[in-house]
């Protein structure tokens, strides 16, 4: 028996990794959707639909016609400072779209699997497990908490995955922290990296693997899925330089306050992933393991 899975936001980094892993499993009948006119991932086997998830009628029509068992929401407006500037636009993408998916899921009894973030926490007492009380500092964090609450209010048939500092390589994705860093160091440019923000760095492939297992094993509830070790962004940058053989002296530590960013960042953050590891029966990659995979992806990509 095929299980129908619908992936929303399939052209993003995580969306493309999810598409790869689900399309490789023949027990799933996969349909993917994104705002663009075509799918960026050309290698996998799936159906594709152009969709604006903030438009309720379109979401309902798609879900009713395909009748998925699982809807995975990998779409989000993730520019944290942009959310402060464009509150209405970002709310539409991060909250309204999720509410629409929840509404549509009720038509066919589908489970919504929603990706959230450590930004629901204030970063004063991390790392956090799934029982920790959220207290977002930024508008982005508030939007993601509101979207979590929309999913929770849908009943019992849902799963929320919190993750953080996701990086990796995929077709036409916007530049993430690791890609930017590798490019700058390759050019011999000096970079300023914050030394007072702590958390898990997460390879998108590893996150997708965790979500795949969660769906495959019919899990429900809240799970933290992220890289296995917690370190500062500065330490991560030095590890990346080591892996690529770049000059570590180009990396200069600075404090977050020096950046004068619009949105407040959680500093002492991090996600405890013991529940996910125990219940899903998997271990997540360390930053060293992830960077080895990232290096291979990067060097084979147009970014290099």
N, C-alpha and C positions, 0 to 999 in steps of 0.2 A: 504493500500500500504506500503510495506517495503521500508525503506531507507537504502541504502547500505553504511556502514561506514568501512573504512580501517584504522587500528591503526598501525603505524610504531613505533618500539621501545617498543613493548608491554610487554617485560620481565623486564623492569625497574620499579622503584617504581611508578612513575606517570602512566606509561603504564598499569601496573596491576590494578591500581585504576580505570582507564578509562575503562578497559576491564570489570571490575565488574559492573560498573554503566550502561554501554551501553548494556551489555548482559542481564541485568535485565529488560530492556525495549523491549518488543516484537515487537515494531514498527520498530526496527532496525535489519537489516541483517548484522551481524558483522564478519569481517575477520581481524585477527591480524597477525602481522609479526615481526620477530626479527632475530638477527644474529645466535641465538642458534638453536640447532637441534629440540628442543621441547618447548612447552609453559610451563612457570613456574606456571601459574595459572591453576589449575586442576578443580576448582569448577564451573566455568562458562561455558556457551554453546556458542561455536564459531568455526570457521575454523582457522587453523594455517598454515602459510607458513614461511619457513626459507628464510631470505632475507638479502643481503648486499646492503643497499640503496646507497652506493657509486658506484655501478655497474649499469650504466644507462640501459643497455639492459634488465637486470633482473627486474628493476623497471617498465619499460615500458610494459614488458610482463605481469607482475602481474596486473597492473592497467588496461590494455586493457582487460584482461580476466575476471576480477571481476567487472569492470566498476562501481566503487563507486561514490556516490554523494559527499561524504566528505572523505578527507584523513587527518587524524590527525597525526602530527609528534611529537612524544614524545621521539624521539631518540636524544642523544647528547653526546659529549665528555665533561664531566663537571668538570674534574680535572683541576682547574684553573692554578696551577703551572705546571701541565703536559702539558698544551697547550703551555706554554713558551718553554718547552724542546722539544716537539714533534710537531712542527708547521705544518709539512706536513701531518702527520697522523691526527691531530685534525682538520685541515682545510677540509680534506676529509670527516670526520664525521659530522662536524658542518656546512659546506657550500656546498661542492660538492653534498652531499646526498640531501640537500634541493633543490638545483638547479635541480637535477634529478627528485624529486617529482613534482616540478613545471612543468617541461617539460612533464612528463607523465600525469599530471592532464589535460593538454590541449587536450590530445587524447580523453578524455571522458567528458570534461566539468566539472570536479570535483572541489570542493572548497578545498583549502589547509588551514588547521588550524595548525598554527605553534607556538610552545612554545619557548618564549625568556626569557630574564632576565634583572634585574636591572643593570647588569654589562655593559650595553650599556651607562650608565651614569658615570660621574666622581665622584659622591658622594660629591660634594662641596656645593650643595644647595638643598638637598632633604628635604622632599619627593617630588616625581615627578608625574605629571599627564601625560596624553597621548600627550599633546601638547609640552612638554619639549623637548629641543634639545639634542640628544645624543652626548656624547663625551667620548668614552671608553678609559680606562687607560691600560687595559691588552690585550694580544693577544686573549684570550677567549672572552672578550667584543667586540673586533674588528670582530671576527668571527661571533658572534651572530648578530651584526649589519649588517654585509654582508649578512647573511642569511635572516634577515628581509627585506633587500633591494631586494633580489632575489624574495621573496614572493610578495612584493609590485609591482614589475615590471611585475607580471603575469597578471595584468588587474584589474578588479573590484571584482572578485569572490574569496576573501581570508579573513582570520582572523588571527591576531597575538595576542597572549596572553603573556604578560610579567608577571613574577612572581619572587619570591626570597626566599632564605633560606627554601627550601622545605624539609620536614622531614616526617617520618612515618615508618610503618612496612609492608613488603610484602615478599613473598617467594624468597630466594636467592639474595636479593638486597644487594648492597654494603653498608657498614656501613655509615650512615649519622650522622650529628652533634648530634642530640638528642639521637640516639641509643648509640653512643660512650659515650656521657655524662652520660647517665643512667647506663651504664655498669661500668664506672670508679667510679662513686659515690657509686654504690652498693657494689663495692669491698673495699670502704673506701680510695680510692686513691685521693690525692690532684690533682686538675686540674687548669690550667691557662687559663682564658677566657678573651677575649678582651673586654674592656669597652668603646672603642671609635669607634666601628662599630655599626651603628644604622640602623634599618629597620624592615620590617614585617617578622615574622616567619610564615610559611605557612604549615599547615597539608596537605599532599598529597591528602587525601580524599576530602578536601574542594576545592582544585584546580580542581580536577576531576569533582566535582559537578558544578563548574562554567563553565568549558569547555562543559560539557554535556548540560547545559542550553543554552549556546551560539549556539551549534549545533542544539539543538531541536527547538530553536526559529529563526533559519536561519539568525543569525547575521553575519555581515561583518565588517571589519575594525580592529582597534587596541584597545585592552582592557587590563587594569591592573587588575589582579586577585591575591590576596594575603590575608594573615591574616589581621584582622581589626585594630590591634593596632601596633604602632611603638615603639620599645624599643631596648636597647643595647643587644648584645649577653650575656653580663654578667648578666643583669636583667633577661633575658630569662632563663639562667642557674639556677638562684636563684628560679625562679618560678617553674622550673622542680623539683628542690630539695624539695620545699615545697609540691608539688603534690604527690611525691613519699615518702615523709617522710625521705629524706636523710639529712645528715649533711651539712648545708650551709657553715660552716666554712672551708670546703674542697675546696671551690671555691675561687680562688685568682684572682683579677683583674689585667690585664696587658694591655699595649698599643700595638697596631698592629705592630709598628716599632720594638718592642722587638723580634718579631717572625722571622725577616729577611726572609720573604717569597719572592719567585722568582717573582711572579706577584703582581702588585700594586692593592690594594683593594679600592673600593669606601667606604668612611667612613660614611659621613652624607647622607645616602641613604634613601630608603623607597619609596613605591609606593602608590599613591592616587587612591583608588578604587571606587570613587563615580560614575563614568560613568558606570562601570560594574554593580554596585548595582542598580542604577536607571533603566538602560535599560534591565537588566536581571530579575529584580524584586526579588533579593535575598540579604541577608546580609551574610557577611563572618564571620567566627568564631574569637573570641578573643583568645589571647594566653592561657588564663585560660581554656576556653572551649576546645580548641584544645588539650591541655596537658591532660585533663581528658580522652579524646578519645585515645590519644597516650598511656597513662598509661595502659589502658585496652588491647590495641593491643600488647604492649610490654610484659606484664605479661603473655599473652596467646601464645607468640612466642618462638622460639628456642633461641632468643637473651637473654632472661631473665636468 
